[in-house]
């Protein structure tokens, strides 16, 4: 059933993965760091959620643009499940920002395969 849902690119796939990432962010923020619910905690969780979702969208863009996977969304499902399995990754905004910058550099490195305008891509 999971393969049937995520075998094609549909908007419902993104909504499901956004929900998985929201669960991962809230669980990691309130269980690992033992925070109480207040306005500052809600803003921190929302920043972690937005950063994680942006990283997921960058991952989807990189895999789709460079034909790394077929026309499915298994990579974003795995990304969301890895965030849920290892909650320490969503405990810090610095880790999420590092993840985003690594995805951007990976995008740049993978785009070098085409051998077109290499000087622009390196600089």
LOBAMI-37967 format. One record per atom (N, C-alpha, C): residue number from 1; atom name; x, y, z; residue in three letters. Coordinates in Angstrom, 3 decimals. Example, Ala and Ser with C-alpha at 12.3 -4.5 7.8 and 13.67 -1.06 7.14 Angstrom:
resi,name,u,v,w,resn
1,N,13.190,-5.690,7.800,ala
1,CA,12.300,-4.500,7.800,ala
1,C,13.200,-3.300,7.800,ala
2,N,12.850,-2.250,7.080,ser
2,CA,13.670,-1.060,7.140,ser
2,C,12.900,0.030,7.870,ser
end
This chain:
resi,name,u,v,w,resn
1,N,0.816,-1.180,0.000,unk
1,CA,0.000,0.000,0.000,unk
1,C,0.872,1.261,0.000,unk
2,N,1.960,1.250,0.738,unk
2,CA,2.839,2.417,0.773,unk
2,C,3.458,2.656,-0.591,unk
3,N,3.856,1.593,-1.270,unk
3,CA,4.459,1.768,-2.592,unk
3,C,3.438,2.257,-3.604,unk
4,N,2.191,1.872,-3.431,unk
4,CA,1.169,2.348,-4.355,unk
4,C,0.906,3.834,-4.165,unk
5,N,0.972,4.315,-2.928,unk
5,CA,0.724,5.735,-2.664,unk
5,C,1.866,6.594,-3.182,unk
6,N,3.113,6.165,-2.906,unk
6,CA,4.268,6.991,-3.227,unk
6,C,4.925,6.647,-4.562,unk
7,N,4.311,5.775,-5.349,unk
7,CA,4.937,5.392,-6.613,unk
7,C,4.853,6.491,-7.666,unk
8,N,3.921,7.402,-7.533,unk
8,CA,3.805,8.510,-8.474,unk
8,C,3.847,9.820,-7.701,unk
9,N,4.295,10.859,-8.362,unk
9,CA,4.375,12.172,-7.720,unk
9,C,2.983,12.780,-7.652,unk
10,N,2.491,12.915,-6.427,unk
10,CA,1.192,13.530,-6.191,unk
10,C,1.321,14.498,-5.023,unk
11,N,0.456,15.483,-4.957,unk
11,CA,0.525,16.438,-3.837,unk
11,C,0.234,15.793,-2.481,unk
12,N,-0.544,14.728,-2.444,unk
12,CA,-0.845,14.079,-1.176,unk
12,C,0.418,13.492,-0.554,unk
13,N,1.375,13.119,-1.381,unk
13,CA,2.637,12.588,-0.862,unk
13,C,3.368,13.639,-0.045,unk
14,N,3.398,14.860,-0.549,unk
14,CA,4.050,15.936,0.186,unk
14,C,3.337,16.232,1.495,unk
15,N,2.022,16.174,1.491,unk
15,CA,1.261,16.430,2.712,unk
15,C,1.552,15.356,3.750,unk
16,N,1.632,14.112,3.332,unk
16,CA,1.945,13.023,4.261,unk
16,C,3.340,13.193,4.839,unk
17,N,4.296,13.549,4.007,unk
17,CA,5.666,13.725,4.493,unk
17,C,5.776,14.965,5.377,unk
18,N,5.032,16.032,5.064,unk
18,CA,5.004,17.203,5.948,unk
18,C,4.484,16.808,7.329,unk
19,N,3.475,15.947,7.361,unk
19,CA,2.922,15.486,8.628,unk
19,C,3.947,14.649,9.397,unk
20,N,4.686,13.787,8.703,unk
20,CA,5.731,12.981,9.348,unk
20,C,6.825,13.888,9.911,unk
21,N,7.214,14.908,9.159,unk
21,CA,8.245,15.833,9.625,unk
21,C,7.740,16.636,10.821,unk
22,N,6.461,17.021,10.821,unk
22,CA,5.902,17.747,11.959,unk
22,C,5.934,16.892,13.217,unk
23,N,5.622,15.626,13.081,unk
23,CA,5.689,14.719,14.222,unk
23,C,7.121,14.589,14.710,unk
24,N,8.063,14.447,13.778,unk
24,CA,9.470,14.296,14.160,unk
24,C,9.977,15.536,14.885,unk
25,N,9.620,16.723,14.398,unk
25,CA,10.083,17.962,15.030,unk
25,C,9.511,18.135,16.423,unk
26,N,8.226,17.897,16.588,unk
26,CA,7.621,18.085,17.907,unk
26,C,8.103,17.040,18.899,unk
27,N,8.227,15.797,18.461,unk
27,CA,8.704,14.753,19.371,unk
27,C,10.128,15.035,19.817,unk
28,N,10.973,15.397,18.886,unk
28,CA,12.370,15.636,19.256,unk
28,C,12.515,16.875,20.131,unk
29,N,11.743,17.900,19.859,unk
29,CA,11.897,19.139,20.621,unk
29,C,11.400,18.984,22.050,unk
30,N,10.292,18.283,22.237,unk
30,CA,9.724,18.198,23.571,unk
30,C,10.224,16.996,24.374,unk
31,N,10.727,15.953,23.740,unk
31,CA,11.218,14.806,24.505,unk
31,C,12.720,14.862,24.747,unk
32,N,13.485,15.247,23.753,unk
32,CA,14.938,15.277,23.924,unk
32,C,15.354,16.459,24.785,unk
33,N,14.793,17.612,24.510,unk
33,CA,15.222,18.815,25.216,unk
33,C,14.381,19.118,26.448,unk
34,N,13.313,18.344,26.696,unk
34,CA,12.439,18.513,27.867,unk
34,C,11.949,19.948,28.016,unk
35,N,11.458,20.519,26.962,unk
35,CA,10.947,21.888,26.983,unk
35,C,9.475,21.904,27.381,unk
36,N,9.048,23.021,27.917,unk
36,CA,7.642,23.216,28.214,unk
36,C,6.998,23.973,27.061,unk
37,N,5.690,23.938,27.037,unk
37,CA,4.970,24.600,25.954,unk
37,C,4.786,26.078,26.304,unk
38,N,5.425,26.921,25.527,unk
38,CA,5.249,28.367,25.626,unk
38,C,5.441,28.951,24.235,unk
39,N,5.343,30.245,24.112,unk
39,CA,5.420,30.878,22.798,unk
39,C,6.789,30.678,22.153,unk
40,N,7.841,30.777,22.951,unk
40,CA,9.195,30.591,22.421,unk
40,C,9.396,29.165,21.913,unk
41,N,8.864,28.187,22.629,unk
41,CA,8.996,26.787,22.198,unk
41,C,8.223,26.536,20.903,unk
42,N,7.057,27.131,20.796,unk
42,CA,6.262,26.955,19.572,unk
42,C,6.959,27.600,18.382,unk
43,N,7.559,28.763,18.574,unk
43,CA,8.314,29.401,17.490,unk
43,C,9.535,28.574,17.093,unk
44,N,10.220,27.985,18.072,unk
44,CA,11.376,27.130,17.761,unk
44,C,10.960,25.888,16.979,unk
45,N,9.872,25.251,17.402,unk
45,CA,9.393,24.059,16.690,unk
45,C,8.964,24.423,15.280,unk
46,N,8.301,25.563,15.125,unk
46,CA,7.877,25.963,13.774,unk
46,C,9.084,26.281,12.890,unk
47,N,10.135,26.881,13.455,unk
47,CA,11.355,27.135,12.665,unk
47,C,12.025,25.826,12.276,unk
48,N,12.061,24.864,13.181,unk
48,CA,12.620,23.551,12.865,unk
48,C,11.795,22.860,11.786,unk
49,N,10.481,22.979,11.875,unk
49,CA,9.597,22.366,10.889,unk
49,C,9.787,22.987,9.507,unk
50,N,9.833,24.310,9.450,unk
50,CA,10.005,24.995,8.161,unk
50,C,11.359,24.648,7.544,unk
51,N,12.409,24.624,8.362,unk
51,CA,13.734,24.259,7.861,unk
51,C,13.785,22.832,7.354,unk
52,N,13.156,21.917,8.073,unk
52,CA,13.138,20.512,7.641,unk
52,C,12.324,20.335,6.363,unk
53,N,11.219,21.049,6.266,unk
53,CA,10.402,20.954,5.044,unk
53,C,11.135,21.556,3.854,unk
54,N,11.854,22.651,4.078,unk
54,CA,12.632,23.246,2.997,unk
54,C,13.731,22.283,2.540,unk
55,N,14.382,21.613,3.481,unk
55,CA,15.408,20.630,3.124,unk
55,C,14.796,19.475,2.333,unk
56,N,13.593,19.072,2.711,unk
56,CA,12.920,18.002,1.982,unk
56,C,12.583,18.437,0.561,unk
57,N,12.154,19.680,0.393,unk
57,CA,11.842,20.170,-0.947,unk
57,C,13.106,20.313,-1.800,unk
58,N,14.213,20.709,-1.193,unk
58,CA,15.486,20.769,-1.927,unk
58,C,15.901,19.373,-2.365,unk
59,N,15.737,18.401,-1.482,unk
59,CA,16.055,17.015,-1.836,unk
59,C,15.186,16.531,-2.995,unk
60,N,13.913,16.853,-2.957,unk
60,CA,13.013,16.471,-4.041,unk
60,C,13.422,17.149,-5.346,unk
61,N,13.821,18.413,-5.288,unk
61,CA,14.268,19.140,-6.475,unk
61,C,15.537,18.524,-7.054,unk
62,N,16.503,18.198,-6.186,unk
62,CA,17.769,17.644,-6.653,unk
62,C,17.548,16.292,-7.317,unk
63,N,16.756,15.449,-6.708,unk
63,CA,16.548,14.122,-7.286,unk
63,C,15.717,14.183,-8.564,unk
64,N,14.768,15.102,-8.622,unk
64,CA,13.938,15.210,-9.826,unk
64,C,14.655,15.875,-10.982,unk
65,N,15.418,16.914,-10.700,unk
65,CA,16.092,17.676,-11.750,unk
65,C,17.222,16.884,-12.395,unk
66,N,17.912,16.063,-11.610,unk
66,CA,19.054,15.326,-12.124,unk
66,C,18.728,13.870,-12.445,unk
67,N,17.468,13.525,-12.453,unk
67,CA,16.995,12.167,-12.774,unk
67,C,17.699,11.110,-11.923,unk
68,N,17.788,11.364,-10.626,unk
68,CA,18.398,10.386,-9.728,unk
68,C,17.449,9.249,-9.412,unk
69,N,16.164,9.548,-9.362,unk
69,CA,15.156,8.515,-9.168,unk
69,C,14.141,8.626,-10.292,unk
70,N,13.270,7.658,-10.352,unk
70,CA,12.215,7.722,-11.347,unk
70,C,11.171,8.720,-10.878,unk
71,N,10.037,8.734,-11.493,unk
71,CA,9.008,9.712,-11.125,unk
71,C,8.220,9.219,-9.912,unk
72,N,8.907,9.076,-8.795,unk
72,CA,8.242,8.705,-7.550,unk
72,C,8.776,9.578,-6.423,unk
73,N,8.205,9.414,-5.273,unk
73,CA,8.590,10.239,-4.139,unk
73,C,9.149,9.412,-2.994,unk
74,N,9.824,8.334,-3.289,unk
74,CA,10.365,7.503,-2.230,unk
74,C,11.486,8.198,-1.468,unk
75,N,12.230,9.083,-2.121,unk
75,CA,13.336,9.748,-1.440,unk
75,C,12.846,10.688,-0.357,unk
76,N,11.723,11.365,-0.585,unk
76,CA,11.231,12.265,0.455,unk
76,C,10.574,11.488,1.588,unk
77,N,9.984,10.350,1.277,unk
77,CA,9.423,9.504,2.328,unk
77,C,10.544,8.982,3.217,unk
78,N,11.626,8.533,2.599,unk
78,CA,12.761,8.050,3.380,unk
78,C,13.375,9.168,4.205,unk
79,N,13.442,10.364,3.658,unk
79,CA,13.957,11.511,4.403,unk
79,C,13.096,11.776,5.638,unk
80,N,11.797,11.790,5.464,unk
80,CA,10.904,12.014,6.595,unk
80,C,10.992,10.907,7.632,unk
81,N,11.092,9.666,7.182,unk
81,CA,11.198,8.552,8.122,unk
81,C,12.538,8.541,8.850,unk
82,N,13.608,8.942,8.178,unk
82,CA,14.900,9.046,8.855,unk
82,C,14.869,10.146,9.918,unk
83,N,14.196,11.244,9.633,unk
83,CA,14.050,12.289,10.647,unk
83,C,13.257,11.779,11.840,unk
84,N,12.271,10.933,11.574,unk
84,CA,11.459,10.378,12.649,unk
84,C,12.228,9.324,13.442,unk
85,N,13.072,8.549,12.768,unk
85,CA,13.833,7.493,13.450,unk
85,C,14.971,8.057,14.287,unk
86,N,15.608,9.114,13.820,unk
86,CA,16.739,9.712,14.526,unk
86,C,16.324,11.122,14.932,unk
87,N,15.672,11.265,16.078,unk
87,CA,15.121,12.582,16.443,unk
87,C,16.183,13.616,16.797,unk
88,N,17.413,13.221,17.024,unk
88,CA,18.459,14.194,17.335,unk
88,C,18.751,15.105,16.150,unk
89,N,18.406,14.676,14.942,unk
89,CA,18.680,15.489,13.764,unk
89,C,17.776,16.717,13.680,unk
90,N,16.600,16.647,14.294,unk
90,CA,15.697,17.800,14.261,unk
90,C,15.687,18.559,15.575,unk
91,N,16.659,18.314,16.424,unk
91,CA,16.694,18.997,17.722,unk
91,C,17.360,20.364,17.634,unk
92,N,18.127,20.613,16.602,unk
92,CA,18.873,21.862,16.514,unk
92,C,18.684,22.496,15.144,unk
93,N,18.501,23.798,15.150,unk
93,CA,18.360,24.520,13.887,unk
93,C,19.681,24.551,13.125,unk
94,N,20.797,24.506,13.855,unk
94,CA,22.105,24.487,13.202,unk
94,C,22.294,23.219,12.377,unk
95,N,21.824,22.083,12.875,unk
95,CA,21.923,20.835,12.124,unk
95,C,21.071,20.872,10.858,unk
96,N,19.913,21.445,10.958,unk
96,CA,19.034,21.522,9.787,unk
96,C,19.620,22.458,8.739,unk
97,N,20.183,23.589,9.176,unk
97,CA,20.823,24.501,8.226,unk
97,C,22.044,23.851,7.575,unk
98,N,22.803,23.093,8.344,unk
98,CA,23.936,22.367,7.764,unk
98,C,23.454,21.354,6.739,unk
99,N,22.334,20.703,7.021,unk
99,CA,21.755,19.750,6.076,unk
99,C,21.347,20.449,4.783,unk
100,N,20.748,21.623,4.891,unk
100,CA,20.330,22.367,3.702,unk
100,C,21.541,22.762,2.860,unk
101,N,22.603,23.257,3.513,unk
101,CA,23.789,23.651,2.760,unk
101,C,24.482,22.445,2.130,unk
102,N,24.450,21.303,2.793,unk
102,CA,25.007,20.091,2.187,unk
102,C,24.189,19.649,0.975,unk
103,N,22.878,19.809,1.047,unk
103,CA,22.049,19.468,-0.113,unk
103,C,22.314,20.411,-1.284,unk
104,N,22.532,21.688,-0.989,unk
104,CA,22.872,22.623,-2.062,unk
104,C,24.215,22.276,-2.702,unk
105,N,25.189,21.898,-1.887,unk
105,CA,26.486,21.529,-2.457,unk
105,C,26.388,20.219,-3.224,unk
106,N,25.581,19.302,-2.741,unk
106,CA,25.365,18.046,-3.471,unk
106,C,24.703,18.316,-4.817,unk
107,N,23.769,19.257,-4.844,unk
107,CA,23.124,19.632,-6.104,unk
107,C,24.152,20.161,-7.095,unk
108,N,25.070,20.976,-6.587,unk
108,CA,26.101,21.547,-7.450,unk
108,C,27.037,20.453,-7.978,unk
109,N,27.413,19.525,-7.114,unk
109,CA,28.313,18.453,-7.533,unk
109,C,27.658,17.510,-8.535,unk
110,N,26.406,17.192,-8.322,unk
110,CA,25.712,16.300,-9.241,unk
110,C,25.505,16.970,-10.593,unk
111,N,25.313,18.272,-10.600,unk
111,CA,25.104,18.974,-11.868,unk
111,C,26.385,19.029,-12.703,unk
112,N,27.535,18.748,-12.114,unk
112,CA,28.785,18.720,-12.882,unk
112,C,28.863,17.529,-13.829,unk
113,N,27.994,16.537,-13.656,unk
113,CA,27.999,15.365,-14.527,unk
113,C,27.735,15.715,-15.979,unk
114,N,26.966,16.766,-16.212,unk
114,CA,26.557,17.086,-17.575,unk
114,C,27.685,17.668,-18.417,unk
115,N,28.757,18.144,-17.798,unk
115,CA,29.914,18.723,-18.485,unk
115,C,29.531,19.956,-19.312,unk
116,N,28.467,20.635,-18.951,unk
116,CA,28.065,21.859,-19.606,unk
116,C,28.308,23.023,-18.664,unk
117,N,29.000,24.031,-19.144,unk
117,CA,29.296,25.245,-18.386,unk
117,C,29.893,24.918,-17.022,unk
118,N,30.956,24.147,-17.030,unk
118,CA,31.589,23.680,-15.799,unk
118,C,32.161,24.839,-14.991,unk
119,N,32.730,25.836,-15.681,unk
119,CA,33.326,26.971,-14.965,unk
119,C,32.262,27.733,-14.156,unk
120,N,31.085,27.908,-14.708,unk
120,CA,30.014,28.579,-13.971,unk
120,C,29.566,27.764,-12.768,unk
121,N,29.545,26.451,-12.927,unk
121,CA,29.068,25.594,-11.857,unk
121,C,30.078,25.483,-10.723,unk
122,N,31.356,25.586,-11.023,unk
122,CA,32.371,25.477,-9.983,unk
122,C,32.457,26.759,-9.184,unk
123,N,32.346,27.877,-9.856,unk
123,CA,32.462,29.179,-9.185,unk
123,C,31.161,29.533,-8.606,unk
end
